[in-house]
Amino acid sequence: MYTLAIEDIVEVPVKFTLKVRKVNKQFAFTLLCTRLEQEEIASRMQELEFKFKDFMQSPELVSGWEDQRLVLGDDGQPAAFSAEALSMLLKTQGVAKVCFDAYTRECGAKEKN
């Protein structure tokens, strides 16, 4: 029996800008995600017709976030993590792809010189 020497949970830093009138406003937060194997990522993407939002909302993938400031609650404060808040975050044009790219980058191996 073999196991990998890495954890199943990976912290995924996400950074992007969104235009607010004439200014590009920066957003940066961390998603807490389950590390999937390469075959599972490919299988889910194919099942979901390569839709980034649907992949990022797939069962048991994202379990939380830290320092998120794009989605606000009724009180004007950053929303706590929930399936509904995640859906709101991901429906903003381009955000789901940025999150997916960050996820695959952090889950995979990186060449080190």
DSSP file (Angstrom, degrees, kcal/mol; ACC not computed):
  #  RESIDUE AA STRUCTURE BP1 BP2  ACC     N-H-->O    O-->H-N    N-H-->O    O-->H-N    TCO  KAPPA ALPHA  PHI   PSI    X-CA   Y-CA   Z-CA
    1    1 A M              0   0    0      0, 0.0     2,-0.3     0, 0.0     0, 0.0   0.000 360.0 360.0 360.0 137.5    0.0    0.0    0.0
    2    2 A Y        -     0   0    0      2,-0.0     2,-0.3     0, 0.0     0, 0.0  -0.902 360.0-174.5-123.9 151.3    1.3    3.4   -0.9
    3    3 A T        -     0   0    0     -2,-0.3     2,-0.3     0, 0.0     0, 0.0  -0.954  27.9-112.2-136.8 158.4    0.4    7.0    0.1
    4    4 A L        -     0   0    0     -2,-0.3     2,-0.2     2,-0.2    -2,-0.0  -0.651  20.1-128.5 -89.9 150.8    1.6   10.4   -1.0
    5    5 A A  S    S+     0   0    0     -2,-0.3     2,-0.3     2,-0.0    -1,-0.1  -0.107  82.3  86.3 -89.8  35.9    3.6   12.6    1.3
    6    6 A I  S    S-     0   0    0     -2,-0.2    -2,-0.2     0, 0.0     2,-0.1  -0.936  80.3-106.0-133.4 156.8    1.2   15.6    0.7
    7    7 A E        -     0   0    0     -2,-0.3    -2,-0.0     2,-0.2    28,-0.0  -0.404  17.8-129.9 -81.3 158.6   -2.0   16.7    2.3
    8    8 A D  S    S+     0   0    0     -2,-0.1    27,-4.6    26,-0.1     2,-0.5   0.693  91.9  71.3 -78.2 -20.7   -5.4   16.3    0.7
    9    9 A I  E     -A   34   0A   0     25,-0.2     2,-0.4    23,-0.0    25,-0.2  -0.842  65.6-171.5-101.7 133.1   -6.3   20.0    1.5
   10   10 A V  E     -A   33   0A   0     23,-3.0    23,-2.4    -2,-0.5     2,-0.6  -0.975  21.2-133.4-125.3 137.3   -4.5   22.7   -0.5
   11   11 A E  E     -A   32   0A   0     -2,-0.4    21,-0.2    21,-0.2    54,-0.0  -0.798  23.4-160.3 -88.1 123.8   -4.6   26.4    0.1
   12   12 A V  E     -A   31   0A   0     19,-3.1    19,-2.6    -2,-0.6     2,-0.3  -0.887   5.0-150.7-113.2 104.0   -5.1   28.2   -3.2
   13   13 A P  E     -A   30   0A   0      0, 0.0     2,-0.4     0, 0.0    17,-0.2  -0.579  15.9-167.5 -73.1 132.0   -4.2   31.9   -3.4
   14   14 A V  E     +A   29   0A   0     15,-3.2    15,-2.1    -2,-0.3     2,-0.4  -0.980   9.5 175.0-123.9 130.8   -6.3   33.7   -6.0
   15   15 A K  E     +A   28   0A   0     -2,-0.4     2,-0.3    13,-0.2    13,-0.2  -1.000  13.1 136.5-137.7 136.6   -5.6   37.2   -7.3
   16   16 A F  E     -A   27   0A   0     11,-2.2    11,-3.2    -2,-0.4     2,-0.3  -0.970  37.7-122.7-163.5 169.7   -7.3   39.3   -9.9
   17   17 A T  E     -A   26   0A   0     -2,-0.3     2,-0.4     9,-0.2     9,-0.2  -0.920  14.6-163.7-121.1 151.5   -8.6   42.8  -10.7
   18   18 A L  E     -A   25   0A   0      7,-2.4     7,-3.0    -2,-0.3     2,-0.4  -0.995  29.1-112.0-130.8 139.6  -12.1   44.0  -11.6
   19   19 A K  E     -A   24   0A   0     -2,-0.4     2,-0.5     5,-0.2     5,-0.2  -0.564  28.5-175.0 -74.3 126.0  -12.8   47.3  -13.2
   20   20 A V  E >   -A   23   0A   0      3,-3.7     3,-2.2    -2,-0.4     2,-0.4  -0.929  67.2 -57.6-122.0 101.7  -14.7   49.7  -10.9
   21   21 A R  T 3  S-     0   0    0     -2,-0.5    -2,-0.0     1,-0.3     0, 0.0  -0.503 122.5 -17.4  56.5-114.6  -15.5   52.7  -13.0
   22   22 A K  T 3  S+     0   0    0     -2,-0.4     2,-0.4    -3,-0.1    -1,-0.3   0.437 124.7  83.7 -96.9   0.2  -12.1   53.9  -14.2
   23   23 A V  E <  S-A   20   0A   0     -3,-2.2    -3,-3.7    -5,-0.0     2,-0.8  -0.843  71.5-135.5-111.4 138.7  -10.1   52.0  -11.6
   24   24 A N  E     -A   19   0A   0     -2,-0.4     2,-0.5    -5,-0.2    -5,-0.2  -0.833  27.0-154.7 -87.3 111.5   -8.9   48.4  -11.6
   25   25 A K  E     -A   18   0A   0     -7,-3.0    -7,-2.4    -2,-0.8     2,-0.3  -0.765   8.7-136.1 -92.7 129.4   -9.7   47.1   -8.1
   26   26 A Q  E     -A   17   0A   0     -2,-0.5     2,-0.4    -9,-0.2    -9,-0.2  -0.647  17.9-170.3 -89.2 139.7   -7.5   44.2   -6.8
   27   27 A F  E     +A   16   0A   0    -11,-3.2   -11,-2.2    -2,-0.3     2,-0.3  -0.990   7.9 172.9-125.9 137.2   -9.0   41.2   -5.0
   28   28 A A  E     +A   15   0A   0     -2,-0.4     2,-0.3    39,-0.3   -13,-0.2  -0.982  12.0 141.2-145.7 131.4   -6.9   38.6   -3.3
   29   29 A F  E     -A   14   0A   0    -15,-2.1   -15,-3.2    -2,-0.3     2,-0.4  -0.934  41.5-111.3-156.5 175.4   -8.0   35.7   -1.2
   30   30 A T  E     -AB  13  66A   0     36,-2.3    36,-2.3    -2,-0.3     2,-0.4  -0.976  19.1-153.3-121.9 129.2   -7.3   32.1   -0.4
   31   31 A L  E     -AB  12  65A   0    -19,-2.6   -19,-3.1    -2,-0.4     2,-0.7  -0.818  11.9-141.2 -95.7 139.9   -9.6   29.1   -1.3
   32   32 A L  E     +AB  11  64A   0     32,-2.7    31,-3.2    -2,-0.4    32,-1.0  -0.911  36.6 171.6-100.9 115.6   -9.4   26.0    0.8
   33   33 A C  E     -AB  10  62A   0    -23,-2.4   -23,-3.0    -2,-0.7     2,-0.4  -0.855  38.3-111.0-130.0 156.5   -9.8   23.1   -1.6
   34   34 A T  E     -A    9   0A   0     27,-2.3     2,-0.7    -2,-0.3   -25,-0.2  -0.726  37.6-122.7 -81.9 132.9   -9.5   19.3   -1.8
   35   35 A R        -     0   0    0    -27,-4.6     2,-0.3    -2,-0.4    -1,-0.0  -0.689  32.0-163.2 -79.2 116.5   -6.6   18.2   -3.8
   36   36 A L        -     0   0    0     -2,-0.7     2,-0.1     1,-0.1    -3,-0.0  -0.709  21.4-107.7 -98.4 153.0   -7.9   16.0   -6.6
   37   37 A E     >  -     0   0    0     -2,-0.3     4,-2.2     1,-0.1     3,-0.4  -0.396  34.8-106.3 -73.0 157.7   -5.8   13.6   -8.7
   38   38 A Q  H  > S+     0   0    0      1,-0.2     4,-2.2     2,-0.2     5,-0.2   0.876 120.4  50.7 -52.7 -44.9   -5.1   14.5  -12.3
   39   39 A E  H  > S+     0   0    0      1,-0.2     4,-2.4     2,-0.2    -1,-0.2   0.864 109.0  51.5 -64.7 -36.4   -7.6   11.9  -13.7
   40   40 A E  H  > S+     0   0    0     -3,-0.4     4,-2.7     2,-0.2     5,-0.2   0.894 109.1  50.0 -68.9 -40.0  -10.3   13.2  -11.3
   41   41 A I  H  X S+     0   0    0     -4,-2.2     4,-2.4     2,-0.2    -2,-0.2   0.947 113.6  45.8 -61.6 -48.0   -9.9   16.8  -12.5
   42   42 A A  H  X S+     0   0    0     -4,-2.2     4,-2.2    -5,-0.2    -2,-0.2   0.903 113.5  49.8 -62.4 -42.2  -10.0   15.7  -16.1
   43   43 A S  H  X S+     0   0    0     -4,-2.4     4,-2.6     2,-0.2    -2,-0.2   0.924 112.1  46.7 -64.2 -46.2  -13.1   13.5  -15.5
   44   44 A R  H  X S+     0   0    0     -4,-2.7     4,-2.3     1,-0.2    -2,-0.2   0.916 111.7  51.3 -63.0 -42.5  -15.0   16.2  -13.7
   45   45 A M  H  <>S+     0   0    0     -4,-2.4     5,-3.6    -5,-0.2     6,-0.3   0.912 112.0  46.8 -62.2 -41.3  -14.2   18.8  -16.3
   46   46 A Q  H ><5S+     0   0    0     -4,-2.2     3,-1.5     3,-0.2    -2,-0.2   0.928 112.2  49.8 -66.0 -44.6  -15.4   16.5  -19.1
   47   47 A E  H 3<5S+     0   0    0     -4,-2.6    -1,-0.2     1,-0.3    -2,-0.2   0.862 112.9  47.7 -59.7 -36.4  -18.6   15.6  -17.2
   48   48 A L  T ><5S-     0   0    0     -4,-2.3     3,-1.0    -5,-0.2    -1,-0.3   0.191 116.5-113.5 -93.5  16.1  -19.3   19.3  -16.6
   49   49 A E  T < 5 -     0   0    0     -3,-1.5    -3,-0.2     1,-0.2    -2,-0.1   0.835  66.4 -65.3  55.1  37.4  -18.6   20.2  -20.3
   50   50 A F  T 3 <S+     0   0    0     -5,-3.6     2,-0.7     1,-0.2    -1,-0.2   0.814  87.8 155.5  58.8  36.2  -15.5   22.2  -19.3
   51   51 A K    <>  -     0   0    0     -3,-1.0     4,-2.2    -6,-0.3    -1,-0.2  -0.856  32.5-157.7 -95.9 114.7  -17.4   24.8  -17.4
   52   52 A F  H  > S+     0   0    0     -2,-0.7     4,-2.7     1,-0.2     5,-0.2   0.884  89.7  52.3 -61.7 -42.5  -15.1   26.4  -14.8
   53   53 A K  H  > S+     0   0    0      1,-0.2     4,-1.4     2,-0.2    -1,-0.2   0.932 110.8  47.3 -61.0 -46.7  -17.9   27.7  -12.5
   54   54 A D  H  4 S+     0   0    0      1,-0.2     4,-0.2     2,-0.2    -1,-0.2   0.889 112.1  50.8 -63.6 -38.9  -19.5   24.2  -12.4
   55   55 A F  H >< S+     0   0    0     -4,-2.2     3,-1.7     1,-0.2    -2,-0.2   0.948 109.4  49.4 -62.7 -48.0  -16.1   22.6  -11.7
   56   56 A M  H 3< S+     0   0    0     -4,-2.7     6,-0.4     1,-0.3    -1,-0.2   0.750 114.4  46.7 -65.7 -22.3  -15.3   25.0   -8.8
   57   57 A Q  T 3< S+     0   0    0     -4,-1.4    -1,-0.3    -5,-0.2    -2,-0.2   0.359  85.2 126.4 -96.6   4.1  -18.8   24.3   -7.3
   58   58 A S  S X  S-     0   0    0     -3,-1.7     3,-1.6    -4,-0.2     4,-0.5  -0.257  76.3 -70.9 -64.8 153.3  -18.5   20.5   -7.7
   59   59 A P  T 3  S-     0   0    0      0, 0.0    -1,-0.2     0, 0.0    -2,-0.0  -0.095 110.4  -5.5 -52.8 133.1  -19.1   18.5   -4.5
   60   60 A E  T 3  S+     0   0    0      2,-0.2   -26,-0.2    -3,-0.1     3,-0.1   0.672 100.4 110.1  61.6  23.1  -16.4   18.6   -1.8
   61   61 A L  S <  S+     0   0    0     -3,-1.6   -27,-2.3     1,-0.3     2,-0.5   0.931  77.0  33.3 -88.9 -60.1  -14.0   20.7   -3.8
   62   62 A V  E     +B   33   0A   0     -4,-0.5    -1,-0.3    -6,-0.4   -29,-0.2  -0.860  59.5 169.7-100.6 125.0  -14.0   24.1   -2.1
   63   63 A S  E     -     0   0A   0    -31,-3.2     2,-0.3    -2,-0.5   -30,-0.2   0.466  60.8 -27.3-113.2  -4.6  -14.6   24.0    1.7
   64   64 A G  E     -B   32   0A   0    -32,-1.0   -32,-2.7    18,-0.0     2,-0.3  -0.984  51.4-130.3 175.6 179.1  -13.8   27.6    2.7
   65   65 A W  E     -B   31   0A   0     -2,-0.3     2,-0.4   -34,-0.2   -34,-0.2  -0.980   7.3-147.3-150.5 161.8  -12.0   30.8    2.0
   66   66 A E  E    S+B   30   0A   0    -36,-2.3   -36,-2.3    -2,-0.3    -2,-0.0  -0.991  77.9   3.3-131.6 140.1   -9.9   33.4    3.8
   67   67 A D  S    S+     0   0    0     -2,-0.4   -39,-0.3     1,-0.2     2,-0.3   0.698  78.2 164.3  63.6  23.8   -9.6   37.1    3.3
   68   68 A Q        +     0   0    0    -38,-0.1    -1,-0.2    11,-0.1   -39,-0.1  -0.573   9.3 163.6 -74.1 131.0  -12.4   37.2    0.6
   69   69 A R        +     0   0    0     -2,-0.3    -1,-0.1     9,-0.1     3,-0.1   0.249  53.5  80.7-134.3  10.7  -13.7   40.7    0.0
   70   70 A L  S    S+     0   0    0      1,-0.1     2,-0.6     9,-0.1    -2,-0.0   0.891  87.1  57.1 -84.9 -42.7  -15.7   40.5   -3.2
   71   71 A V  S    S-     0   0    0      8,-0.1     8,-3.0    14,-0.0     2,-0.3  -0.805  74.5-167.4 -94.9 123.0  -18.9   39.1   -1.9
   72   72 A L  B     -C   78   0B   0     -2,-0.6     2,-0.1     6,-0.3    -3,-0.1  -0.812  12.4-132.6-111.7 150.1  -20.5   41.2    0.8
   73   73 A G    >   -     0   0    0      4,-3.1     3,-2.1    -2,-0.3     6,-0.1  -0.233  43.8 -84.0 -85.6-178.0  -23.3   40.4    3.2
   74   74 A D  T 3  S+     0   0    0      1,-0.3    -1,-0.1     2,-0.1    -2,-0.0   0.764 129.5  57.8 -58.7 -26.6  -26.3   42.5    4.1
   75   75 A D  T 3  S-     0   0    0      2,-0.1    -1,-0.3     3,-0.0    -3,-0.0   0.422 117.6-111.3 -85.7   1.2  -24.2   44.4    6.6
   76   76 A G  S <  S+     0   0    0     -3,-2.1    -2,-0.1     1,-0.3     3,-0.1   0.478  80.7 121.3  82.7   1.6  -21.6   45.4    4.0
   77   77 A Q  S    S-     0   0    0      1,-0.1    -4,-3.1    -5,-0.0    -1,-0.3  -0.611  78.5 -78.6 -94.9 157.2  -19.0   43.1    5.5
   78   78 A P  B     -C   72   0B   0      0, 0.0    -6,-0.3     0, 0.0    -1,-0.1  -0.295  56.5-112.9 -54.9 134.0  -17.2   40.3    3.6
   79   79 A A        -     0   0    0     -8,-3.0    -8,-0.1     1,-0.1   -11,-0.1  -0.390  23.8-116.7 -71.5 144.1  -19.5   37.2    3.5
   80   80 A A        -     0   0    0      1,-0.1     5,-0.1    -2,-0.1     2,-0.1  -0.409  48.7 -82.1 -69.7 156.8  -18.7   34.1    5.4
   81   81 A F        +     0   0    0    -16,-0.2     2,-0.3    -2,-0.1    -1,-0.1  -0.401  67.2 141.2 -65.8 135.5  -18.1   31.1    3.2
   82   82 A S     >  -     0   0    0     -2,-0.1     4,-2.5    -3,-0.1     5,-0.2  -0.947  63.6-101.8-160.3 166.2  -21.2   29.2    2.0
   83   83 A A  H  > S+     0   0    0     -2,-0.3     4,-2.1     1,-0.2     5,-0.1   0.887 123.4  49.5 -61.0 -38.3  -22.4   27.5   -1.2
   84   84 A E  H  > S+     0   0    0      2,-0.2     4,-2.0     1,-0.2    -1,-0.2   0.902 111.1  47.8 -68.8 -41.5  -24.5   30.6   -2.1
   85   85 A A  H  > S+     0   0    0      2,-0.2     4,-2.3     1,-0.2    -2,-0.2   0.894 111.4  51.3 -66.9 -39.0  -21.6   33.0   -1.4
   86   86 A L  H  X S+     0   0    0     -4,-2.5     4,-2.6     2,-0.2    -2,-0.2   0.917 108.6  51.8 -62.3 -43.0  -19.3   30.9   -3.5
   87   87 A S  H  X S+     0   0    0     -4,-2.1     4,-1.3     1,-0.2    -2,-0.2   0.906 109.2  50.1 -60.0 -42.3  -21.8   30.8   -6.4
   88   88 A M  H  < S+     0   0    0     -4,-2.0     4,-0.4     1,-0.2     3,-0.3   0.918 111.7  48.4 -62.2 -43.8  -22.1   34.7   -6.2
   89   89 A L  H >< S+     0   0    0     -4,-2.3     3,-1.1     1,-0.2    -2,-0.2   0.929 112.8  47.5 -60.6 -46.7  -18.3   35.0   -6.4
   90   90 A L  H 3< S+     0   0    0     -4,-2.6     6,-0.6     1,-0.2    -1,-0.2   0.658  98.8  67.5 -75.5 -16.4  -17.9   32.6   -9.3
   91   91 A K  T 3< S+     0   0    0     -4,-1.3     2,-0.3    -3,-0.3    -1,-0.2   0.616  74.4 103.6 -81.6  -8.9  -20.7   34.2  -11.4
   92   92 A T  S X> S-     0   0    0     -3,-1.1     3,-2.0    -4,-0.4     4,-0.6  -0.587  93.6 -91.2 -71.0 129.9  -18.6   37.3  -11.9
   93   93 A Q  T 34 S+     0   0    0     -2,-0.3    -1,-0.1     1,-0.3    -2,-0.1  -0.132 105.1   0.3 -49.0 123.6  -17.2   37.2  -15.4
   94   94 A G  T 3> S+     0   0    0     -4,-0.1     4,-1.9    -3,-0.1    -1,-0.3   0.149 101.6 102.5  88.1 -18.5  -13.7   35.6  -15.5
   95   95 A V  H <> S+     0   0    0     -3,-2.0     4,-2.6     1,-0.2     5,-0.2   0.900  77.5  53.9 -68.5 -40.4  -13.5   34.8  -11.8
   96   96 A A  H  X S+     0   0    0     -6,-0.6     4,-2.6    -4,-0.6    -1,-0.2   0.902 110.3  47.6 -61.3 -40.6  -14.3   31.1  -12.1
   97   97 A K  H  > S+     0   0    0      2,-0.2     4,-2.9     1,-0.2     5,-0.2   0.908 110.9  50.7 -67.4 -40.9  -11.5   30.6  -14.7
   98   98 A V  H  X S+     0   0    0     -4,-1.9     4,-2.3     2,-0.2    -2,-0.2   0.918 112.8  47.1 -61.6 -42.4   -9.0   32.5  -12.5
   99   99 A C  H  X S+     0   0    0     -4,-2.6     4,-2.5     2,-0.2    -2,-0.2   0.913 112.8  48.9 -64.9 -43.3  -10.0   30.3   -9.6
  100  100 A F  H  X S+     0   0    0     -4,-2.6     4,-2.8     2,-0.2     5,-0.3   0.930 111.8  48.7 -62.0 -46.6   -9.7   27.1  -11.7
  101  101 A D  H  X S+     0   0    0     -4,-2.9     4,-2.0     1,-0.2    -1,-0.2   0.910 112.8  47.9 -61.1 -42.4   -6.3   28.2  -13.0
  102  102 A A  H  X S+     0   0    0     -4,-2.3     4,-2.4    -5,-0.2    -1,-0.2   0.906 111.5  51.8 -63.8 -41.3   -5.0   29.0   -9.5
  103  103 A Y  H  X S+     0   0    0     -4,-2.5     4,-2.2     2,-0.2     5,-0.2   0.950 111.9  43.8 -60.7 -51.3   -6.4   25.6   -8.3
  104  104 A T  H  X S+     0   0    0     -4,-2.8     4,-1.3     1,-0.2    -1,-0.2   0.861 113.4  52.6 -66.2 -33.4   -4.7   23.5  -11.0
  105  105 A R  H  < S+     0   0    0     -4,-2.0    -1,-0.2    -5,-0.3    -2,-0.2   0.913 113.7  42.4 -65.3 -43.1   -1.4   25.5  -10.5
  106  106 A E  H  < S+     0   0    0     -4,-2.4    -2,-0.2     1,-0.2    -1,-0.2   0.791 113.6  51.1 -77.9 -27.4   -1.4   24.9   -6.7
  107  107 A C  H  < S+     0   0    0     -4,-2.2    -1,-0.2    -5,-0.2    -2,-0.2   0.766 103.3  72.3 -78.2 -25.4   -2.4   21.2   -6.9
  108  108 A G  S  < S-     0   0    0     -4,-1.3     2,-0.1    -5,-0.2    -3,-0.0  -0.381  90.1 -92.6 -93.6 167.8    0.2   20.3   -9.4
  109  109 A A        -     0   0    0     -2,-0.1     2,-0.4     1,-0.0    -1,-0.1  -0.436  34.6-151.4 -73.3 148.7    4.0   19.9   -9.3
  110  110 A K        -     0   0    0     -2,-0.1     2,-0.2    -4,-0.1    -5,-0.0  -0.982  20.2-115.1-123.6 136.2    6.2   22.9  -10.1
  111  111 A E        -     0   0    0     -2,-0.4     2,-0.5     2,-0.0     0, 0.0  -0.483  31.0-160.7 -68.3 136.0    9.7   22.6  -11.6
  112  112 A K              0   0    0     -2,-0.2    -1,-0.0     1,-0.1    -2,-0.0  -0.982 360.0 360.0-123.0 126.6   12.3   23.9   -9.2
  113  113 A N              0   0    0     -2,-0.5    -1,-0.1     0, 0.0    -2,-0.0   0.435 360.0 360.0 -90.1 360.0   15.8   24.9  -10.3
